[in-house]
Amino acid sequence: MKYLKKFFNFWNIVRIIAFIILAVVLVFPFFSMLRESFISQETGNISLTNYLEFFRYPYYYKTLFNSLSVVIAATIFSTLIGLPMAYITTRYNIWGKPLINIMIILSLLSPPFIGAYSWILLLGRNGFITNLFRNIGIELPTIYGWSGIVLVFTLKFFPYVYLFVSGALKSMDSSIEEAAENLGVSGIKKLLTITFPLILPTITAGALMVFMTSLADFGTPMLIGEGYKVLPVLIYEEYMSEIGGNASIASMLSVIIIICAVAILLVQKLIISKKSYMMSSLRPPKVTKLTKGKRIGLTILCVVVAGFAMIQQVVVVITSFIKTKGPIFVKGFSLDSYRMIINKLSTNIKNTFLYSTVAIIIMVVAGLLLSYLIVRKKSRVNSLLDILIMFPYVIPGAVLGISLLVAFNKGPILLAGTAWIMIISYVIRKLPYTIRSSTAILYQIDPSIEEASINLGVSPMKTFFKTTARLMAPGVISGAILSWITTINELSSSIILYTGKTATISVAIYTEVVRASFGTAAALASILTVTTVISILVFNKISGGKGISL
């Protein structure tokens, strides 16, 4: 009896429930999709036919090369922009650092397809800048295709590198660089041989985030790809085809994109495992004071780069107030676009905030309980739990959507077409970020506080809820706010899972852009932008003005 009581304590029950839920909503859908990828459409039997077709037909394997081409290019360009930007803002006394940070963060925390849509308005065939140059006899290169996708990805995702590297540079030990300077190594040579190699794990982590996010993105290539197909778009088209979707081919493509993501993750781990990067942070580097000329020049450079990244939100907000006549913007300002979305798309707005709120509540509760298990109750079983929770990190949204539909489109658990399948997809995709922020704050809480409470006769469970959970709350809520921002902007899984009754703002923006209803799309996007800004302000308030870091 005593053994049963010990086994069925609160934390063991939490662990068992967590494994059961993850088995149902993550493991089962993934293996259902994996099994589906081996089902031949012709015979219905398990075979390698689908995989052989992928490597036999250029239509399929060229799409993989297209994906890798834009993603690698975007990762390189993002690193080339984010790395020097981080160095300049952390090491030099340029003006307006808080403003530059907010501009860069705001550009990151909005859906990339809004960036694509903004650049269509600026550089599309009938874009504002395109027409401006056309009037003086200059024809600008097209925004559509490979170059447009890379441009949007680069401006959207370089903040990952910027935020990762900024954090590393601020906590770096300055004595190492000072020793190098004493030995005659300075300037660019010091950066390339000392500073950047020391923070290589952080640089590769930022680059990895760019790679993963670009690889998973559906909206940008769908809007401005125009025939330049990448894997997420092909997966969507195969599954949602008007002439009858092919779930087996879509599942096969999903497995291939997961293999690519895992392979890159392993490469990054291999690169950083070859050397030791440990150092003390007792002497953080000092900010270098620049001459007035250099200070003005570097400030202008950073503001221009941050401005280009943030221009998407500015364009969206301004165009939401411009009058439209069908797909064309006309002279004058009005609130017609907002009136139209309130009358026609209010359900999408309600769904977005309802689903995201429910998802965030689940994530906060899960973040508190599961992070405590992972950090304070270390074991092999809990390490496996951590791996399962982090697995969606390498699963693109469209792939997750398809796996959930393959698993839950028939009994015994029928969720396809319901609000719950949308909420589940949001929780699965965003929970890893909430868990990471929760574990980070828990590592900073001294276990002796809990021990003192238990020694005073308070039960471990009561100690957790009355003491530890309260101390964790700011970190958990801060992480949840960031998850909230990415959830309201989620498109790639929503576009697979939605029905007429469960469509969200992101889905509505996408469909409105496809229909050339640019005014209503801009108004919807502006709602997301304003919500994102308010959420960032709330985050800063809760985190004590520490700002967003990754």
RODO-2510 file (C-alpha; in nm, 4 decimals, decimal comma):
residues 550
     n   res          X          Y          Z
     1     m     0,0000     0,0000     0,0000
     2     k     0,2872     0,2317     0,0918
     3     y     0,4543     0,1457    -0,2429
     4     l     0,1345     0,2336    -0,4361
     5     k     0,1015     0,5615    -0,2460
     6     k     0,4623     0,6475    -0,3279
     7     f     0,4181     0,5533    -0,6939
     8     f     0,0952     0,7484    -0,7375
     9     n     0,2273     1,0742    -0,5910
    10     f     0,1405     1,4048    -0,7581
    11     w     0,4491     1,4279    -0,9836
    12     n     0,4255     1,0673    -1,1026
    13     i     0,0609     1,1294    -1,1953
    14     v     0,1642     1,4460    -1,3871
    15     r     0,4352     1,2444    -1,5649
    16     i     0,1951     0,9635    -1,6617
    17     i    -0,0717     1,2078    -1,7856
    18     a     0,1926     1,3973    -1,9872
    19     f     0,3155     1,0805    -2,1582
    20     i    -0,0416     0,9680    -2,2365
    21     i    -0,1340     1,3069    -2,3885
    22     l     0,1908     1,3284    -2,5904
    23     a     0,1395     0,9712    -2,7106
    24     v    -0,2103     1,0601    -2,8367
    25     v    -0,1500     1,4068    -2,9900
    26     l     0,2142     1,3768    -3,1032
    27     v     0,3519     1,0224    -3,1266
    28     f     0,0377     0,8623    -3,2724
    29     p    -0,0131     1,1326    -3,5414
    30     f     0,3562     1,1203    -3,6400
    31     f     0,3613     0,7432    -3,6783
    32     s     0,0241     0,7541    -3,8601
    33     m     0,1799     0,9968    -4,1085
    34     l     0,4962     0,7848    -4,1330
    35     r     0,2860     0,4766    -4,2071
    36     e     0,0773     0,6721    -4,4602
    37     s     0,3975     0,7740    -4,6434
    38     f     0,4620     0,4064    -4,7276
    39     i     0,1069     0,3332    -4,8538
    40     s     0,0915     0,2925    -5,2311
    41     q    -0,2032     0,4781    -5,3848
    42     e    -0,2372     0,2129    -5,6559
    43     t    -0,2330    -0,1054    -5,4475
    44     g    -0,3007     0,0223    -5,0964
    45     n    -0,0125    -0,1891    -4,9682
    46     i     0,2991    -0,0809    -4,7780
    47     s     0,5870    -0,0191    -5,0197
    48     l     0,8635     0,2261    -5,1129
    49     t     0,6718     0,3434    -5,4225
    50     n     0,6142     0,6985    -5,2961
    51     y     0,9806     0,7508    -5,2047
    52     l     1,0947     0,6062    -5,5367
    53     e     0,8598     0,8479    -5,7144
    54     f     1,0176     1,1390    -5,5297
    55     f     1,3651     1,0572    -5,6625
    56     r     1,2339     0,9525    -6,0070
    57     y     1,0403     1,2669    -6,1016
    58     p     1,2117     1,6103    -6,1258
    59     y     0,8809     1,7710    -6,0212
    60     y     0,9407     1,6340    -5,6699
    61     y     1,3167     1,6320    -5,6137
    62     k     1,3699     1,9738    -5,7740
    63     t     1,1351     2,1144    -5,5103
    64     l     1,3738     1,9871    -5,2416
    65     f     1,6634     2,1643    -5,4161
    66     n     1,4499     2,4803    -5,4442
    67     s     1,3768     2,4678    -5,0696
    68     l     1,7403     2,4162    -4,9756
    69     s     1,8495     2,6911    -5,2172
    70     v     1,6268     2,9657    -5,0701
    71     v     1,6747     2,8488    -4,7115
    72     i     2,0564     2,8320    -4,7308
    73     a     2,0710     3,1712    -4,9062
    74     a     1,8381     3,3274    -4,6478
    75     t     2,0434     3,1764    -4,3624
    76     i     2,3702     3,3144    -4,5038
    77     f     2,2284     3,6635    -4,5691
    78     s     2,0539     3,6714    -4,2289
    79     t     2,3822     3,5867    -4,0573
    80     l     2,5718     3,8482    -4,2595
    81     i     2,3189     4,1138    -4,1458
    82     g     2,2405     3,9962    -3,7923
    83     l     2,6013     3,9388    -3,6808
    84     p     2,7425     4,2891    -3,7493
    85     m     2,4165     4,4517    -3,6304
    86     a     2,4469     4,2690    -3,2969
    87     y     2,8139     4,3643    -3,2644
    88     i     2,7508     4,7322    -3,3394
    89     t     2,4552     4,7678    -3,0985
    90     t     2,6254     4,5837    -2,8094
    91     r     2,9816     4,7175    -2,8422
    92     y     2,9381     5,0809    -2,9530
    93     n     2,7553     5,3804    -2,8046
    94     i     2,5231     5,4405    -3,0995
    95     w     2,2040     5,6426    -3,0458
    96     g     1,8550     5,4940    -3,0223
    97     k     1,9423     5,1386    -2,9151
    98     p     1,6027     5,0748    -2,7473
    99     l     1,4196     5,1947    -3,0605
   100     i     1,6376     4,9813    -3,2904
   101     n     1,5739     4,6782    -3,0675
   102     i     1,1973     4,7312    -3,0703
   103     m     1,1965     4,7737    -3,4511
   104     i     1,3941     4,4518    -3,5000
   105     i     1,1837     4,2525    -3,2526
   106     l     0,8592     4,3799    -3,4064
   107     s     0,9782     4,2720    -3,7518
   108     l     1,0427     3,9220    -3,6150
   109     l     0,7194     3,8793    -3,4203
   110     s     0,4846     3,9068    -3,7168
   111     p     0,3973     3,6436    -3,9757
   112     p     0,6429     3,6307    -4,2697
   113     f     0,3571     3,6212    -4,5219
   114     i     0,2678     3,9771    -4,4094
   115     g     0,6204     4,0707    -4,5182
   116     a     0,5594     3,9034    -4,8534
   117     y     0,2288     4,0856    -4,8899
   118     s     0,3919     4,4212    -4,8013
   119     w     0,6654     4,3751    -5,0593
   120     i     0,3998     4,2891    -5,3211
   121     l     0,2374     4,6257    -5,2408
   122     l     0,5768     4,7978    -5,2775
   123     l     0,7545     4,6019    -5,5534
   124     g     0,4786     4,3932    -5,7148
   125     r     0,3709     4,4449    -6,0762
   126     n     0,1484     4,7330    -5,9680
   127     g     0,3487     4,8210    -5,6566
   128     f     0,4072     5,1733    -5,5297
   129     i     0,7871     5,1718    -5,5800
   130     t     0,7543     4,9802    -5,9092
   131     n     0,5192     5,2448    -6,0521
   132     l     0,7390     5,5248    -5,9169
   133     f     1,0399     5,3958    -6,1109
   134     r     0,8276     5,2977    -6,4123
   135     n     0,7130     5,6579    -6,4457
   136     i     1,0746     5,7667    -6,4955
   137     g     1,1481     5,4855    -6,7412
   138     i     1,3182     5,2357    -6,5066
   139     e     1,1870     4,8782    -6,4843
   140     l     1,2765     4,7170    -6,1512
   141     p     1,3539     4,3427    -6,1148
   142     t     1,0548     4,1297    -6,0179
   143     i     0,9811     4,0583    -5,6525
   144     y     0,8368     3,7198    -5,7477
   145     g     1,0318     3,3934    -5,7442
   146     w     1,3624     3,2995    -5,5765
   147     s     1,4922     3,6513    -5,5139
   148     g     1,1658     3,7709    -5,3544
   149     i     1,1431     3,4719    -5,1199
   150     v     1,5073     3,5174    -5,0107
   151     l     1,4544     3,8920    -4,9571
   152     v     1,1485     3,8408    -4,7359
   153     f     1,3088     3,5549    -4,5403
   154     t     1,6285     3,7551    -4,4823
   155     l     1,4545     4,0708    -4,3594
   156     k     1,2133     3,8659    -4,1519
   157     f     1,4532     3,6204    -3,9860
   158     f     1,7871     3,7996    -3,9389
   159     p     1,6559     3,9163    -3,5956
   160     y     1,7057     3,5568    -3,4741
   161     v     2,0809     3,5887    -3,5322
   162     y     2,0773     3,9444    -3,3956
   163     l     1,9026     3,8490    -3,0681
   164     f     2,1076     3,5316    -3,0090
   165     v     2,4420     3,7022    -3,0775
   166     s     2,3525     4,0178    -2,8802
   167     g     2,2939     3,8087    -2,5694
   168     a     2,6216     3,6214    -2,6156
   169     l     2,8292     3,9359    -2,6763
   170     k     2,6901     4,1074    -2,3647
   171     s     2,7902     3,8149    -2,1403
   172     m     3,1298     3,7451    -2,3022
   173     d     3,4459     3,7761    -2,0887
   174     s     3,6357     4,0846    -2,2084
   175     s     3,9694     3,9620    -2,0692
   176     i     4,0031     3,7171    -2,3610
   177     e     3,9803     3,9956    -2,6188
   178     e     4,2122     4,2155    -2,4106
   179     a     4,4729     3,9358    -2,4022
   180     a     4,4491     3,9079    -2,7823
   181     e     4,5012     4,2833    -2,8198
   182     n     4,8077     4,2668    -2,5924
   183     l     4,9490     4,0078    -2,8319
   184     g     4,8955     4,2415    -3,1264
   185     v     4,5675     4,0955    -3,2580
   186     s     4,3057     4,3686    -3,3140
   187     g     4,0384     4,4965    -3,5524
   188     i     3,8813     4,2578    -3,8009
   189     k     4,1434     3,9898    -3,7299
   190     k     4,0426     3,9865    -3,3610
   191     l     3,6751     3,9495    -3,4555
   192     l     3,7372     3,6639    -3,6981
   193     t     3,9916     3,4720    -3,4888
   194     i     3,8830     3,5407    -3,1284
   195     t     3,5404     3,7017    -3,0763
   196     f     3,3209     3,5215    -3,3307
   197     p     3,4824     3,1764    -3,2849
   198     l     3,4167     3,2029    -2,9081
   199     i     3,0443     3,2595    -2,9642
   200     l     3,0202     3,0093    -3,2520
   201     p     2,7563     2,7955    -3,0713
   202     t     2,5342     3,1038    -3,0409
   203     i     2,5906     3,2090    -3,4025
   204     t     2,5054     2,8592    -3,5276
   205     a     2,1997     2,8476    -3,2971
   206     g     2,0706     3,1712    -3,4514
   207     a     2,1477     3,0470    -3,8033
   208     l     1,9720     2,7188    -3,7195
   209     m     1,6584     2,9091    -3,6150
   210     v     1,6652     3,0967    -3,9483
   211     f     1,7100     2,7690    -4,1394
   212     m     1,4317     2,5849    -3,9538
   213     t     1,1826     2,8702    -3,9729
   214     s     1,2512     2,9381    -4,3419
   215     l     1,2263     2,5685    -4,4263
   216     a     0,8881     2,5462    -4,2526
   217     d     0,7399     2,8674    -4,3938
   218     f     0,4408     2,8243    -4,6233
   219     g     0,2861     3,1693    -4,6684
   220     t     0,5797     3,3589    -4,8242
   221     p     0,6626     3,1164    -5,1104
   222     m     0,2916     3,0582    -5,1717
   223     l     0,2284     3,4323    -5,2171
   224     i     0,5378     3,5390    -5,4139
   225     g     0,6872     3,2099    -5,5369
   226     e     0,4908     3,2126    -5,8651
   227     g     0,6012     2,8740    -5,9927
   228     y     0,9137     2,8552    -5,7758
   229     k     0,7831     2,5706    -5,5592
   230     v     0,9277     2,4741    -5,2233
   231     l     0,8440     2,1705    -5,0089
   232     p     0,5786     2,3238    -4,7761
   233     v     0,3863     2,4548    -5,0787
   234     l     0,4108     2,1195    -5,2574
   235     i     0,2944     1,9376    -4,9416
   236     y    -0,0084     2,1690    -4,9226
   237     e    -0,0917     2,1248    -5,2918
   238     e    -0,0576     1,7474    -5,2777
   239     y    -0,2838     1,7206    -4,9752
   240     m    -0,5399     1,9854    -5,0693
   241     s    -0,5536     1,9227    -5,4447
   242     e    -0,8893     2,0054    -5,6068
   243     i    -0,8762     1,6834    -5,8096
   244     g    -0,8378     1,4704    -5,4963
   245     g    -0,5563     1,5095    -5,2487
   246     n    -0,2847     1,2451    -5,2212
   247     a    -0,2287     1,1955    -4,8480
   248     s     0,0440     0,9348    -4,9091
   249     i     0,2585     1,1631    -5,1273
   250     a     0,2001     1,4557    -4,8893
   251     s     0,3045     1,2354    -4,5949
   252     m     0,6154     1,1192    -4,7816
   253     l     0,7149     1,4802    -4,8536
   254     s     0,6513     1,5640    -4,4868
   255     v     0,8869     1,2875    -4,3739
   256     i     1,1568     1,4159    -4,6127
   257     i     1,1308     1,7722    -4,4801
   258     i     1,1591     1,6412    -4,1204
   259     i     1,4697     1,4393    -4,2199
   260     c     1,6245     1,7590    -4,3648
   261     a     1,5497     1,9539    -4,0451
   262     v     1,6897     1,6816    -3,8170
   263     a     2,0011     1,6484    -4,0389
   264     i     2,0762     2,0213    -4,0074
   265     l     2,0197     2,0050    -3,6298
   266     l     2,2733     1,7208    -3,6059
   267     v     2,5233     1,9098    -3,8256
   268     q     2,4995     2,2117    -3,5948
   269     k     2,5574     1,9910    -3,2884
   270     l     2,8554     1,8257    -3,4627
   271     i     3,0137     2,1643    -3,5438
   272     i     2,9979     2,2940    -3,1859
   273     s     3,0898     1,9612    -3,0217
   274     k     3,4444     1,9640    -3,1622
   275     k     3,5663     2,2444    -2,9323
   276     s     3,5044     2,3805    -2,5842
   277     y     3,3518     2,7282    -2,5640
   278     m     3,3300     2,7694    -2,1865
   279     m     3,4402     3,0990    -2,0320
   280     s     3,3612     3,3077    -1,7270
   281     s     3,1390     3,6147    -1,7508
   282     l     3,3005     3,8007    -1,4628
   283     r     3,4187     4,0883    -1,6818
   284     p     3,1555     4,1781    -1,9416
   285     p     3,2889     4,3945    -2,2262
   286     k     3,2697     4,7732    -2,2042
   287     v     3,0828     4,9838    -2,4590
   288     t     3,3293     5,1641    -2,6869
   289     k     3,2740     5,5388    -2,7242
   290     l     3,2896     5,6471    -3,0890
   291     t     3,3806     5,9764    -3,2468
   292     k     3,0791     6,1837    -3,3518
   293     g     3,1189     6,1007    -3,7226
   294     k     3,1435     5,7241    -3,6712
   295     r     2,8598     5,7340    -3,4171
   296     i     2,6279     5,9093    -3,6637
   297     g     2,7269     5,6742    -3,9469
   298     l     2,6724     5,3502    -3,7509
   299     t     2,3460     5,4805    -3,6005
   300     i     2,2114     5,5622    -3,9494
   301     l     2,3223     5,2179    -4,0753
   302     c     2,1413     5,0340    -3,7933
   303     v     1,8256     5,2463    -3,8230
   304     v     1,8129     5,1905    -4,2017
   305     v     1,8510     4,8108    -4,1644
   306     a     1,5925     4,7973    -3,8832
   307     g     1,3657     5,0266    -4,0883
   308     f     1,3812     4,7959    -4,3900
   309     a     1,2938     4,5017    -4,1665
   310     m     1,0011     4,6864    -4,0088
   311     i     0,8691     4,8509    -4,3262
   312     q     0,6247     4,5619    -4,3703
   313     q     0,4211     4,6687    -4,0661
   314     v     0,4251     5,0365    -4,1675
   315     v     0,3068     4,9553    -4,5208
   316     v     0,0315     4,7276    -4,3899
   317     v    -0,1043     4,9833    -4,1411
   318     i    -0,1011     5,2716    -4,3926
   319     t    -0,2641     5,0726    -4,6743
   320     s    -0,5375     4,9504    -4,4383
   321     f    -0,6753     5,3079    -4,4380
   322     i    -0,6494     5,3694    -4,8155
   323     k    -0,9692     5,3492    -5,0212
   324     t    -1,0012     5,0530    -5,2559
   325     k    -1,2014     4,9838    -5,5689
   326     g    -1,1946     4,6085    -5,6121
   327     p    -0,8271     4,5010    -5,6106
   328     i    -0,7020     4,8569    -5,6793
   329     f    -0,6110     5,1243    -5,4256
   330     v    -0,7568     5,4667    -5,5131
   331     k    -0,6984     5,8181    -5,3782
   332     g    -0,8275     5,9012    -5,0330
   333     f    -0,8470     5,7426    -4,6900
   334     s    -1,1370     5,5643    -4,5225
   335     l    -1,2335     5,2992    -4,2691
   336     d    -1,4180     5,0900    -4,5301
   337     s    -1,1731     4,7979    -4,5049
   338     y    -1,2248     4,7787    -4,1285
   339     r    -1,6044     4,7984    -4,1652
   340     m    -1,5890     4,5152    -4,4176
   341     i    -1,3850     4,2799    -4,1961
   342     i    -1,6107     4,3489    -3,8971
   343     n    -1,9184     4,2634    -4,1079
   344     k    -1,7750     3,9662    -4,3006
   345     l    -1,4783     3,8285    -4,1046
   346     s    -1,5636     3,8856    -3,7381
   347     t    -1,5726     3,5070    -3,6859
   348     n    -1,2085     3,4811    -3,7957
   349     i    -1,1100     3,7510    -3,5452
   350     k    -1,3052     3,5842    -3,2635
   351     n    -1,1589     3,2412    -3,3476
   352     t    -0,8020     3,3733    -3,3453
   353     f    -0,8213     3,5217    -2,9980
   354     l    -1,0345     3,2404    -2,8539
   355     y    -0,8121     2,9558    -2,9812
   356     s    -0,4916     3,1392    -2,8872
   357     t    -0,6198     3,2160    -2,5365
   358     v    -0,7204     2,8538    -2,4724
   359     a    -0,3835     2,7348    -2,6128
   360     i    -0,1908     2,9779    -2,3911
   361     i    -0,3771     2,8703    -2,0749
   362     i    -0,2858     2,5079    -2,1524
   363     m     0,0757     2,6084    -2,2232
   364     v     0,1098     2,8036    -1,8965
   365     v    -0,0167     2,5097    -1,6894
   366     a     0,1966     2,2613    -1,8859
   367     g     0,4975     2,4950    -1,8689
   368     l     0,4780     2,5150    -1,4880
   369     l     0,4342     2,1425    -1,4276
   370     l     0,6516     1,9890    -1,6994
   371     s     0,9462     2,2272    -1,6569
   372     y     0,9514     2,1402    -1,2851
   373     l     0,9608     1,7703    -1,3722
   374     i     1,2440     1,8236    -1,6205
   375     v     1,4597     2,0440    -1,3941
   376     r     1,3878     1,9286    -1,0372
   377     k     1,2986     1,5611    -1,0916
   378     k     1,5796     1,4613    -1,3247
   379     s     1,5700     1,1061    -1,4574
   380     r     1,5976     0,9186    -1,7859
   381     v     1,2188     0,9059    -1,8080
   382     n     1,1916     1,2832    -1,7682
   383     s     1,4734     1,3329    -2,0230
   384     l     1,2606     1,1322    -2,2695
   385     l     0,9665     1,3569    -2,1819
   386     d     1,1824     1,6620    -2,2606
   387     i     1,2823     1,5136    -2,5989
   388     l     0,9177     1,4451    -2,6880
   389     i     0,8161     1,7999    -2,5934
   390     m     1,0988     1,9491    -2,8044
   391     f     1,0363     1,7227    -3,1069
   392     p     0,7836     1,9651    -3,2681
   393     y     1,0745     2,2141    -3,2865
   394     v     1,1829     2,0338    -3,6079
   395     i     0,8312     1,9778    -3,7473
   396     p     0,7028     2,2434    -3,9919
   397     g     0,3463     2,3602    -3,9311
   398     a     0,2063     2,2135    -4,2537
   399     v     0,3599     1,8751    -4,1644
   400     l     0,2085     1,8859    -3,8159
   401     g    -0,1299     1,9765    -3,9680
   402     i    -0,1193     1,6821    -4,2065
   403     s    -0,0096     1,4389    -3,9328
   404     l    -0,3042     1,5476    -3,7141
   405     l    -0,5509     1,5136    -4,0031
   406     v    -0,4172     1,1701    -4,1011
   407     a    -0,4535     1,0547    -3,7375
   408     f    -0,7842     1,2191    -3,6426
   409     n    -0,9966     1,2289    -3,9602
   410     k    -1,1904     0,9187    -3,8522
   411     g    -1,2795     0,7280    -3,5363
   412     p    -1,2182     0,6445    -3,2598
   413     i    -1,0981     1,0069    -3,2113
   414     l    -1,2553     1,2360    -3,4718
   415     l    -1,1139     1,5876    -3,4426
   416     a    -1,0812     1,6973    -3,8064
   417     g    -1,2788     2,0147    -3,8734
   418     t    -1,3147     2,1057    -3,5057
   419     a    -1,1686     2,3926    -3,3057
   420     w    -0,9845     2,1443    -3,0845
   421     i    -0,7573     2,0206    -3,3631
   422     m    -0,6496     2,3829    -3,4223
   423     i    -0,5841     2,4389    -3,0508
   424     i    -0,3899     2,1108    -3,0222
   425     s    -0,1676     2,2083    -3,3156
   426     y    -0,0935     2,5479    -3,1550
   427     v    -0,0063     2,3908    -2,8197
   428     i     0,2183     2,1241    -2,9751
   429     r     0,4049     2,3769    -3,1920
   430     k     0,4530     2,6514    -2,9337
   431     l     0,4898     2,4514    -2,6098
   432     p     0,8679     2,3976    -2,6602
   433     y     0,9253     2,7742    -2,6334
   434     t     0,7148     2,8043    -2,3161
   435     i     0,8965     2,5049    -2,1629
   436     r     1,2373     2,6567    -2,2414
   437     s     1,1480     2,9907    -2,0776
   438     s     1,0019     2,8051    -1,7778
   439     t     1,3098     2,5853    -1,7296
   440     a     1,5348     2,8921    -1,7630
   441     i     1,3592     3,0722    -1,4745
   442     l     1,3521     2,7520    -1,2659
   443     y     1,7313     2,7126    -1,2922
   444     q     1,7588     3,0578    -1,1310
   445     i     1,5428     2,9633    -0,8293
   446     d     1,7459     2,8214    -0,5396
   447     p     1,6125     2,4736    -0,4412
   448     s     1,6847     2,5622    -0,0751
   449     i     1,3704     2,7828    -0,0794
   450     e     1,1565     2,4756    -0,1457
   451     e     1,3538     2,2666     0,1042
   452     a     1,2956     2,5260     0,3766
   453     s     0,9212     2,5195     0,3103
   454     i     0,9106     2,1375     0,3236
   455     n     1,1189     2,1368     0,6459
   456     l     0,8532     2,3624     0,8021
   457     g     0,5952     2,0889     0,7420
   458     v     0,4426     2,2086     0,4143
   459     s     0,3831     1,9209     0,1709
   460     p     0,5925     1,9135    -0,1533
   461     m     0,2810     1,9661    -0,3697
   462     k     0,1628     2,2618    -0,1595
   463     t     0,5167     2,4033    -0,1634
   464     f     0,5193     2,3917    -0,5426
   465     f     0,1881     2,5742    -0,5867
   466     k     0,2324     2,8247    -0,3015
   467     t     0,6037     2,9011    -0,3397
   468     t     0,7785     2,7702    -0,6525
   469     a     0,4954     2,8352    -0,8993
   470     r     0,4649     3,1955    -0,7776
   471     l     0,8389     3,2512    -0,8210
   472     m     0,8237     3,0926    -1,1685
   473     a     0,5166     3,2906    -1,2779
   474     p     0,6939     3,5951    -1,4325
   475     g     0,9221     3,3771    -1,6475
   476     v     0,6417     3,1412    -1,7492
   477     i     0,4027     3,4255    -1,8363
   478     s     0,6763     3,6088    -2,0318
   479     g     0,7391     3,2945    -2,2358
   480     a     0,3651     3,2450    -2,2794
   481     i     0,3265     3,5996    -2,4171
   482     l     0,5898     3,5280    -2,6829
   483     s     0,4105     3,2003    -2,7627
   484     w     0,0828     3,3970    -2,7782
   485     i     0,2315     3,6353    -3,0369
   486     t     0,3471     3,3512    -3,2618
   487     t     0,0164     3,1659    -3,2106
   488     i    -0,2078     3,4514    -3,3275
   489     n     0,0183     3,4826    -3,6343
   490     e     0,0249     3,1086    -3,7125
   491     l    -0,0597     3,0181    -4,0731
   492     s     0,1174     2,7019    -4,1911
   493     s    -0,0739     2,4541    -3,9710
   494     s    -0,3967     2,6587    -3,9710
   495     i    -0,4186     2,6579    -4,3521
   496     i    -0,4207     2,2762    -4,3465
   497     l    -0,6591     2,2307    -4,0534
   498     y    -0,9176     2,5077    -4,0868
   499     t    -1,2764     2,4853    -4,2070
   500     g    -1,5227     2,7662    -4,2768
   501     k    -1,6220     2,7734    -3,9102
   502     t    -1,2691     2,7563    -3,7646
   503     a    -1,0769     2,9964    -3,9920
   504     t    -0,8458     3,2466    -3,8203
   505     i    -0,7126     3,5951    -3,9054
   506     s    -0,3968     3,4516    -4,0662
   507     v    -0,6042     3,2259    -4,2914
   508     a    -0,8314     3,5195    -4,3796
   509     i    -0,5305     3,7403    -4,4696
   510     y    -0,3957     3,4674    -4,6963
   511     t    -0,7295     3,4075    -4,8703
   512     e    -0,7940     3,7833    -4,9074
   513     v    -0,4515     3,8348    -5,0706
   514     v    -0,5167     3,5419    -5,3073
   515     r    -0,8508     3,7061    -5,3998
   516     a    -0,6687     4,0411    -5,4504
   517     s    -0,8742     4,2008    -5,1685
   518     f    -0,5697     4,3938    -5,0488
   519     g    -0,7582     4,6497    -4,8383
   520     t    -0,9264     4,3943    -4,6121
   521     a    -0,6033     4,1915    -4,5948
   522     a    -0,4189     4,5037    -4,4751
   523     a    -0,6871     4,5764    -4,2137
   524     l    -0,6662     4,2212    -4,0772
   525     a    -0,2867     4,2356    -4,0760
   526     s    -0,3010     4,5667    -3,8883
   527     i    -0,5062     4,4003    -3,6136
   528     l    -0,2307     4,1407    -3,5741
   529     t     0,0375     4,4127    -3,5761
   530     v    -0,1370     4,6195    -3,3056
   531     t    -0,1958     4,3053    -3,0963
   532     t     0,1742     4,2157    -3,1329
   533     v     0,2847     4,5652    -3,0208
   534     i     0,0536     4,5547    -2,7159
   535     s     0,1793     4,2036    -2,6296
   536     i     0,5442     4,3200    -2,6490
   537     l     0,4655     4,6122    -2,4163
   538     v     0,2973     4,3724    -2,1700
   539     f     0,5994     4,1407    -2,1955
   540     n     0,8374     4,4284    -2,1166
   541     k     0,6241     4,5277    -1,8182
   542     i     0,6140     4,1733    -1,6756
   543     s     0,9845     4,1048    -1,7426
   544     g     1,0844     4,4309    -1,5739
   545     g     1,2017     4,5946    -1,8950
   546     k     1,4655     4,3284    -1,9650
   547     g     1,3553     4,3036    -2,3272
   548     i     1,3194     3,9983    -2,5476
   549     s     1,6155     3,7644    -2,5756
   550     l     1,6531     3,4189    -2,7205
***
